[in-house]
């Protein structure tokens, strides 16, 4: 085999190239030298967290790069601004509670977090009088008392946790806060932030999660706004997406054509996850072939590999929705037109325009409207109605996946 047993030769070349350190679709960017396009948001993050009593809440849609911004900026802060301290990261899931989250930071900072019984010994001294027949005398008397006391831990109490943490310098990043199911648990996290702020703690808390508003992640805690500053990440603009593409390929010594840059930018639709995914597949193909020039042929092959490597939840939602109709191809065309629309909301008229301009199909608006209504009526559908005549994708990443799939389909058909 030219690539060695089980493709080991191919993998060895890719690993040595460093492509998977530059383009990281499946993990956050954690190296400042690979971080592009979020300078303005990073600057606000640094300014806020370096202010006494201030903590940070980073929120936005899935796939916009929230965790990458938070991790990269936190590490730069610790190294260059805050002068040290520990960096502790906790990624939440649906089983997490306030107690399980704070247990993570208590352990990392080696703070006692279990109830235990301790013995304290006290000495009591004094003069003891004794009487003897000849004379009276005083002797020194010492008594030792052993008292058992309980080291009381209260992991469910934000005030107790804040008391343990308030003198510890560092950053505690709590990622995917939206996964925490309990509203009371999110309120307690907000209360902990407020108490650390009140005590001017050198330990900074960074909350990261998927949300449309910051209050979604703090369960609407009323008094945390003054100390928990919001950094909302929206979709990146095209220039910043192109910066990721060009700078990444430049680091690898590879050269994409302008057509490739434009197509990747269009598919990404402001979501850096898809930029990294497609670029990685292009870079891998370039490394294996030894050709540093990345043209349309490399890109179209990379799109097929990108679809295979896409998140199963997206693939399953798309496939299940279309296959639930008798004529899935008709609905596939409508979904493709919707994916091409600019903005998060669209109408039947907007889809008709996109199909005319991009695919060369002229479909009546009334037919498109009926198909949209049918898709939105499906349980677990990929499109939902958001107003009179207006629709949107349930998952904001779906338009990019649909365009990615369309590009792969064209290559397969060819």
Number of C-alpha atoms within 10 A of each C-alpha: 7 8 13 11 9 9 11 12 14 18 16 13 16 18 13 10 17 15 22 17 15 23 26 21 20 14 11 18 23 20 15 14 12 16 20 18 18 15 12 8 18 17 11 15 24 17 11 19 22 16 12 15 22 25 27 23 24 25 29 20 19 18 18 22 21 24 23 19 25 26 21 19 21 25 19 15 19 17 12 9 12 17 10 14 14 16 19 17 17 18 13 19 14 12 10 16 21 20 17 14 20 23 19 14 22 17 12 13 17 8 12 14 17 12 11 11 11 11 11 10 10 10 9 9 10 11 11 11 11 10 9 7 5 6 7 9 11 11 10 9 11 11 9 10 11 10 10 11 11 10 12 13 14 13 18 15 14 22 17 15 22 21 14 14 21 18 14 14 19 23 25 20 23 23 22 21 26 21 16 20 14 15 14 15 20 22 20 21 25 26 21 24 26 25 22 26 24 14 14 16 21 21 22 26 24 23 27 26 24 22 18 13 13 23 17 17 27 25 18 16 18 12 11 20 18 12 23 25 19 19 19 17 18 18 19 18 13 17 12 18 27 20 15 23 25 18 17 25 22 12 13 16 12 18 18 21 12 14 13 21 21 15 15 24 23 17 23 26 24 22 24 24 21 27 25 23 24 26 30 25 23 27 33 22 20 20 22 17 11 10 13 17 13 22 17 15 11 20 26 21 17 25 26 21 17 22 22 13 15 17 12 11 8 16 17 10 15 19 13 13 20 19 13 12 14 9 10 13 12 13 20 18 18 22 25 21 27 29 26 22 18 11 9 12 16 21 20 23 15 17 24 23 20 21 20 13 12 10 12 10 14 12 17 11 16 12 13 23 20 12 17 24 16 15 23 21 13 14 9 14 19 23 22 22 19 13 10 7 13 15 21 22 21 14 15 18 21 19 24 23 23 23 22 25 21 19 20 22 15 12 16 11 6 6
